């Protein structure tokens, strides 16, 4: 029997501990918080989007950073395996829009309860309020850890301490620091799935949600990614599902000139939109431009669109030229926002960056440099889009680390 330590009592750590214990190991989880699964409890707005029903190929396609690294993990413990794992342990699941898989109860606590019950049944010890600061190495092999200032010894160690997003849940980058001390390569952490700060002042639209829009991310004039769906204006810039997704396709604005282009009416081409405007202007022929767009655009967006179109808001629509109408059409179809920066990692759903995948064996999750050291979850430089993909990655990498520890 080997003694295996797991650092972190999140989804990847708990899965790793359970799987390692089922291999006959004595397992201890060290958690610096006073309770388990703090971040798990807030995922999916408290409903816990545990995975996605997509194919493995699609999961990898939805993982912008190092998706191919996950082939072995996802094939060893797929989304189907994860759903079966929870179903067999009494948690019924359902599939919602976009393939998102949730517990039927819509309660994250029910997911956590299954994991904690299995931890208890397998006699896994959890030590709360236990802050690990260093990993002990003998030659190129794991020897133990320093926790709360004291040495503890083990045969294998699974580092599942999370990233840097949602630091209030305990994800404060401790694992990066420990790995760095061992000489491992850390890809600089950046916020992913995070709101964006615009150069333009959009505060007048704060709180406005736009549905069924098309958003393009362009860097140095080149289209990088296109998304259809919902977005939100904030006091600082842009947020909402499509914006969070696009944020994962660049690290920082140092990548280049970063721009988001919004098509407010993707169902209409330029010609059809112009025809629609002409009908509206005929209907409101005696009104000023600022009072003639209410059928087409949200009220709080109209002044901004008119201003960007360089048009006079007080001009009667009956007096607008074809060129002026064309300028309005162009802005509605291509509303441009220059991105100043991402919001801080404290507001990010996930961290991009972490322990380099080049230094981890993808078939075992073991370090290529230090024997007996394994990684699981967000500490690895892998991040996916929203929809349950990131939790699946945590469970799959946790599974592999556990069975190989």
C-alpha positions as CSV (number, residue, x, y, z in Angstrom):
1,X,0.0,0.0,0.0
2,X,1.3,3.4,-1.0
3,X,0.7,6.6,0.9
4,X,-0.8,9.2,-1.5
5,X,-1.3,12.9,-0.6
6,X,-3.7,15.1,-2.6
7,X,-3.4,18.9,-2.3
8,X,-6.8,20.5,-2.9
9,X,-10.4,19.3,-2.1
10,X,-12.0,20.5,-5.3
11,X,-13.5,18.3,-8.0
12,X,-10.2,17.2,-9.5
13,X,-8.7,16.5,-6.1
14,X,-11.7,14.6,-4.8
15,X,-11.9,12.4,-8.0
16,X,-8.2,11.8,-7.8
17,X,-8.4,10.8,-4.1
18,X,-11.3,8.4,-4.7
19,X,-9.6,6.7,-7.7
20,X,-6.3,6.4,-5.9
21,X,-8.0,4.8,-2.9
22,X,-9.8,2.3,-5.1
23,X,-6.4,1.2,-6.2
24,X,-5.6,0.2,-2.6
25,X,-3.7,3.3,-1.6
26,X,-3.9,5.2,1.8
27,X,-5.0,8.6,0.7
28,X,-5.0,11.9,2.6
29,X,-6.4,15.2,1.2
30,X,-5.0,18.5,2.4
31,X,-7.4,21.5,2.0
32,X,-6.5,25.0,3.2
33,X,-10.2,26.0,3.5
34,X,-12.4,24.9,6.3
35,X,-14.7,23.0,4.0
36,X,-14.5,21.1,0.7
37,X,-15.6,22.1,-2.9
38,X,-16.1,25.8,-2.4
39,X,-15.6,26.6,-6.1
40,X,-17.7,23.5,-7.1
41,X,-20.6,25.0,-5.1
42,X,-20.8,28.1,-7.3
43,X,-20.3,26.5,-10.7
44,X,-23.3,26.8,-13.1
45,X,-24.7,29.5,-10.8
46,X,-25.0,27.0,-8.0
47,X,-26.6,24.3,-10.2
48,X,-23.2,22.7,-11.1
49,X,-22.8,22.1,-14.8
50,X,-20.8,18.9,-14.4
51,X,-20.1,18.1,-18.0
52,X,-21.3,18.4,-21.6
53,X,-22.9,15.7,-23.8
54,X,-20.6,16.6,-26.7
55,X,-18.3,14.0,-28.3
56,X,-14.7,13.8,-27.2
57,X,-13.7,15.5,-30.4
58,X,-16.1,18.4,-29.7
59,X,-14.9,18.7,-26.1
60,X,-11.3,19.1,-27.4
61,X,-12.5,21.6,-30.0
62,X,-14.1,23.6,-27.2
63,X,-10.7,23.7,-25.3
64,X,-8.7,26.5,-26.9
65,X,-5.6,26.0,-24.8
66,X,-3.8,22.6,-25.3
67,X,-7.0,20.7,-26.0
68,X,-5.1,17.8,-27.7
69,X,-3.3,17.2,-24.4
70,X,-6.6,15.8,-23.1
71,X,-7.0,12.9,-25.6
72,X,-5.8,10.2,-23.1
73,X,-7.7,11.7,-20.1
74,X,-11.0,12.0,-22.0
75,X,-10.7,8.6,-23.5
76,X,-9.8,7.1,-20.1
77,X,-12.7,8.8,-18.3
78,X,-15.1,10.4,-20.8
79,X,-18.2,12.5,-20.2
80,X,-20.3,9.3,-20.6
81,X,-18.2,7.7,-17.9
82,X,-18.6,10.7,-15.6
83,X,-22.4,10.7,-16.1
84,X,-22.5,6.9,-15.4
85,X,-20.3,7.5,-12.3
86,X,-22.7,9.9,-10.8
87,X,-25.8,8.0,-11.9
88,X,-24.6,4.8,-10.3
89,X,-23.9,6.7,-7.1
90,X,-27.4,8.0,-6.9
91,X,-27.2,11.4,-8.7
92,X,-29.6,11.6,-11.6
93,X,-28.6,14.0,-14.4
94,X,-30.3,15.9,-17.2
95,X,-29.1,17.5,-20.5
96,X,-30.1,21.1,-21.2
97,X,-29.4,23.6,-24.0
98,X,-26.0,23.3,-25.6
99,X,-25.5,19.8,-24.2
100,X,-25.0,21.1,-20.7
101,X,-25.4,18.3,-18.1
102,X,-26.8,19.2,-14.7
103,X,-28.0,17.2,-11.7
104,X,-31.8,16.8,-12.0
105,X,-32.1,18.5,-8.6
106,X,-30.3,21.6,-9.9
107,X,-28.2,21.6,-6.7
108,X,-24.4,21.7,-6.7
109,X,-24.5,20.4,-3.1
110,X,-25.9,17.0,-4.4
111,X,-22.8,16.6,-6.6
112,X,-20.5,17.4,-3.6
113,X,-22.4,15.0,-1.4
114,X,-21.8,12.1,-3.8
115,X,-18.0,12.8,-3.8
116,X,-17.9,13.2,0.0
117,X,-19.8,10.0,0.6
118,X,-17.4,8.1,-1.6
119,X,-14.5,9.7,0.2
120,X,-15.9,8.6,3.5
121,X,-16.7,5.1,2.3
122,X,-13.2,4.7,1.1
123,X,-11.7,5.9,4.4
124,X,-10.0,8.9,2.8
125,X,-8.9,11.4,5.4
126,X,-9.5,15.1,4.7
127,X,-7.5,17.6,6.7
128,X,-9.0,21.0,6.6
129,X,-7.3,24.3,7.4
130,X,-4.1,22.7,6.1
131,X,-2.0,25.0,4.0
132,X,0.7,23.3,2.0
133,X,3.7,25.5,1.2
134,X,6.3,23.2,-0.2
135,X,6.8,19.9,-1.9
136,X,9.7,17.8,-0.6
137,X,11.9,16.1,-3.2
138,X,14.6,13.4,-2.8
139,X,16.7,13.4,-5.9
140,X,14.0,13.5,-8.6
141,X,11.3,11.8,-6.6
142,X,8.5,13.1,-4.4
143,X,9.2,12.6,-0.7
144,X,6.5,14.6,1.1
145,X,5.2,18.1,1.8
146,X,5.4,20.9,4.3
147,X,2.0,21.6,5.7
148,X,1.2,24.2,8.4
149,X,5.0,24.4,8.9
150,X,5.5,20.7,9.5
151,X,6.9,17.9,7.3
152,X,4.6,15.0,6.2
153,X,5.9,12.1,4.1
154,X,4.3,10.2,1.2
155,X,5.0,8.0,-1.8
156,X,3.0,10.0,-4.3
157,X,1.6,13.5,-4.5
158,X,-1.3,14.8,-6.6
159,X,-1.3,18.6,-7.0
160,X,-4.9,19.7,-7.5
161,X,-4.8,23.1,-5.9
162,X,-6.7,25.0,-8.7
163,X,-5.7,28.1,-10.6
164,X,-6.1,31.8,-9.7
165,X,-9.7,32.5,-10.6
166,X,-12.2,33.1,-7.8
167,X,-9.5,33.5,-5.2
168,X,-12.2,33.8,-2.5
169,X,-12.7,30.0,-2.9
170,X,-9.1,29.3,-2.2
171,X,-7.7,29.4,-5.7
172,X,-4.8,31.8,-5.1
173,X,-2.1,30.2,-7.3
174,X,-0.4,28.3,-4.4
175,X,0.3,25.3,-6.6
176,X,2.0,27.4,-9.2
177,X,4.4,28.7,-6.6
178,X,5.2,25.2,-5.3
179,X,5.7,23.8,-8.8
180,X,8.0,26.8,-9.7
181,X,10.2,26.1,-6.7
182,X,10.8,22.6,-8.1
183,X,12.0,24.1,-11.4
184,X,8.9,23.2,-13.4
185,X,7.8,25.5,-16.2
186,X,4.7,27.7,-15.4
187,X,2.9,29.3,-18.3
188,X,2.0,32.8,-17.0
189,X,-1.6,32.7,-15.7
190,X,-4.1,34.9,-17.5
191,X,-7.9,35.3,-16.9
192,X,-10.1,33.3,-19.3
193,X,-13.8,33.4,-19.7
194,X,-13.7,37.0,-18.4
195,X,-15.4,40.3,-19.2
196,X,-13.6,42.8,-21.4
197,X,-12.8,46.5,-20.7
198,X,-13.5,48.8,-23.8
199,X,-11.6,51.9,-24.8
200,X,-15.0,53.4,-25.7
201,X,-17.2,54.6,-22.8
202,X,-20.3,52.4,-22.9
203,X,-21.6,53.2,-19.4
204,X,-24.8,54.7,-20.9
205,X,-25.8,51.2,-21.9
206,X,-24.9,49.6,-18.6
207,X,-27.2,46.7,-17.8
208,X,-28.4,46.3,-21.4
209,X,-28.6,42.7,-22.6
210,X,-28.5,42.0,-26.3
211,X,-29.8,38.6,-27.5
212,X,-29.2,36.9,-30.9
213,X,-26.3,39.1,-31.9
214,X,-23.2,38.0,-33.8
215,X,-19.8,38.9,-32.2
216,X,-16.4,38.7,-33.9
217,X,-13.0,38.8,-32.2
218,X,-10.4,40.4,-34.5
219,X,-6.7,40.8,-33.7
220,X,-4.6,43.1,-35.9
221,X,-7.5,43.1,-38.4
222,X,-7.6,39.3,-38.6
223,X,-10.8,37.4,-37.7
224,X,-9.9,35.0,-34.8
225,X,-13.3,33.7,-33.6
226,X,-17.0,34.4,-34.2
227,X,-19.8,33.7,-31.8
228,X,-23.6,34.0,-31.9
229,X,-25.8,34.5,-28.8
230,X,-26.1,36.9,-25.9
231,X,-24.0,39.8,-24.5
232,X,-24.2,42.4,-21.8
233,X,-23.0,46.0,-21.4
234,X,-21.4,46.9,-18.1
235,X,-20.1,50.2,-16.7
236,X,-16.6,49.2,-17.9
237,X,-17.3,47.4,-21.2
238,X,-18.6,44.1,-22.4
239,X,-19.7,40.8,-20.7
240,X,-22.2,38.0,-21.2
241,X,-21.8,34.5,-22.8
242,X,-20.4,35.4,-26.2
243,X,-18.0,37.9,-24.8
244,X,-16.7,35.5,-22.1
245,X,-16.1,32.9,-24.9
246,X,-14.2,35.3,-27.1
247,X,-12.0,36.3,-24.2
248,X,-10.5,32.8,-24.1
249,X,-9.0,33.3,-27.6
250,X,-6.4,35.8,-26.6
251,X,-4.1,36.2,-23.6
252,X,-3.7,39.9,-23.3
253,X,-4.1,43.0,-25.5
254,X,-0.3,42.7,-26.0
255,X,-1.3,40.1,-28.5
256,X,-2.1,43.0,-30.8
257,X,-4.9,45.4,-31.7
258,X,-7.9,43.6,-30.2
259,X,-11.4,44.5,-31.4
260,X,-14.9,43.1,-30.9
261,X,-17.3,43.7,-33.8
262,X,-21.0,43.3,-33.0
263,X,-23.6,42.6,-35.7
264,X,-26.8,43.8,-34.0
265,X,-29.1,42.3,-36.7
266,X,-27.4,39.2,-38.1
267,X,-30.7,37.9,-39.6
268,X,-30.7,40.8,-42.0
269,X,-28.1,41.5,-44.6
270,X,-27.2,45.1,-45.5
271,X,-29.9,45.4,-48.2
272,X,-32.7,43.9,-46.1
273,X,-31.7,46.1,-43.1
274,X,-31.8,49.2,-45.3
275,X,-35.3,48.2,-46.5
276,X,-36.4,47.8,-42.9
277,X,-35.0,51.2,-42.0
278,X,-36.9,52.8,-44.9
279,X,-40.2,51.2,-43.7
280,X,-39.5,52.5,-40.2
281,X,-38.6,56.0,-41.4
282,X,-41.8,56.1,-43.5
283,X,-43.8,55.1,-40.4
284,X,-42.1,57.8,-38.3
285,X,-41.5,60.3,-41.1
286,X,-42.3,63.4,-39.0
287,X,-40.0,62.3,-36.1
288,X,-36.3,63.0,-35.4
289,X,-33.8,60.2,-35.9
290,X,-33.4,59.8,-32.2
291,X,-37.1,59.0,-31.9
292,X,-37.5,56.7,-34.9
293,X,-35.4,53.7,-34.1
294,X,-37.4,52.3,-31.1
295,X,-38.8,49.4,-33.2
296,X,-35.4,48.3,-34.3
297,X,-33.0,48.9,-31.3
298,X,-33.1,49.0,-27.5
299,X,-33.8,52.5,-26.3
300,X,-30.5,52.9,-24.4
301,X,-28.5,51.8,-27.4
302,X,-30.0,54.3,-29.9
303,X,-28.0,57.4,-28.8
304,X,-24.7,55.5,-29.0
305,X,-25.4,54.0,-32.4
306,X,-26.4,57.4,-33.8
307,X,-23.3,59.0,-32.4
308,X,-21.0,56.4,-33.8
309,X,-22.7,56.8,-37.2
310,X,-21.8,60.5,-37.1
311,X,-25.4,61.5,-37.7
312,X,-27.5,64.3,-36.2
313,X,-30.0,62.8,-33.7
314,X,-32.3,65.8,-34.1
315,X,-32.6,65.5,-37.9
316,X,-36.0,64.4,-39.2
317,X,-35.8,61.0,-40.8
318,X,-37.6,62.3,-43.9
319,X,-34.5,64.5,-44.5
320,X,-31.9,61.7,-44.2
321,X,-29.9,61.0,-47.4
322,X,-29.2,57.5,-48.7
323,X,-25.6,57.9,-47.6
324,X,-26.6,58.8,-44.1
325,X,-29.0,55.8,-44.0
326,X,-26.1,53.6,-45.3
327,X,-23.8,54.9,-42.5
328,X,-26.5,53.8,-40.0
329,X,-26.8,50.4,-41.6
330,X,-23.0,49.9,-41.5
331,X,-22.8,50.7,-37.8
332,X,-25.8,48.4,-36.9
333,X,-24.1,45.6,-38.8
334,X,-20.6,46.3,-37.6
335,X,-20.5,48.0,-34.2
336,X,-16.9,48.2,-33.2
337,X,-15.4,48.1,-29.7
338,X,-11.7,48.4,-29.1
339,X,-10.5,46.3,-26.2
340,X,-8.3,48.0,-23.6
341,X,-7.8,44.9,-21.4
342,X,-9.5,42.0,-19.7
343,X,-11.0,42.3,-16.3
344,X,-8.8,40.9,-13.5
345,X,-8.3,37.2,-12.8
346,X,-10.5,37.7,-9.7
347,X,-13.5,38.0,-12.1
348,X,-12.5,35.1,-14.4
349,X,-14.4,31.9,-14.5
350,X,-11.3,30.0,-15.3
351,X,-7.5,30.5,-15.4
352,X,-5.5,30.1,-18.6
353,X,-1.9,29.2,-17.9
354,X,-0.3,26.9,-15.3
355,X,2.0,24.0,-15.3
356,X,3.2,23.4,-18.8
357,X,1.6,20.4,-20.5
358,X,5.0,19.7,-22.1
359,X,6.3,18.6,-18.7
360,X,3.3,16.3,-17.9
361,X,2.8,12.8,-19.3
362,X,-0.7,13.0,-20.8
363,X,-1.3,9.3,-20.3
364,X,-0.7,9.4,-16.5
365,X,-0.7,13.1,-15.5
366,X,2.7,12.5,-13.9
367,X,5.4,15.0,-14.1
368,X,8.1,14.1,-16.7
369,X,10.7,15.6,-14.4
370,X,9.8,14.4,-10.9
371,X,8.7,10.9,-10.2
372,X,5.6,10.5,-8.0
373,X,4.3,14.0,-8.7
374,X,0.9,14.2,-10.5
375,X,-1.3,17.1,-11.6
376,X,-5.0,17.4,-11.9
377,X,-7.5,20.2,-12.8
378,X,-7.0,23.9,-13.3
379,X,-3.4,23.9,-12.2
380,X,-2.6,22.5,-15.6
381,X,-2.2,24.8,-18.6
382,X,-5.5,23.7,-20.2
383,X,-8.7,25.8,-20.3
384,X,-12.0,25.3,-22.1
385,X,-15.1,27.3,-23.0
386,X,-18.3,27.5,-20.9
387,X,-20.7,24.6,-21.0
388,X,-19.4,22.0,-18.5
389,X,-16.1,21.4,-20.4
390,X,-13.8,22.7,-17.6
391,X,-15.4,20.5,-14.9
392,X,-15.1,17.5,-17.2
393,X,-11.4,18.3,-17.6
394,X,-11.0,18.4,-13.8
395,X,-12.7,15.1,-13.4
396,X,-10.9,13.3,-16.2
397,X,-7.4,14.6,-15.2
398,X,-8.2,13.8,-11.6
399,X,-9.3,10.3,-12.6
400,X,-6.0,9.7,-14.5
401,X,-3.8,11.1,-11.7
402,X,-5.7,9.0,-9.2
403,X,-5.4,5.6,-10.9
404,X,-1.7,6.2,-11.7
405,X,-0.6,7.5,-8.4
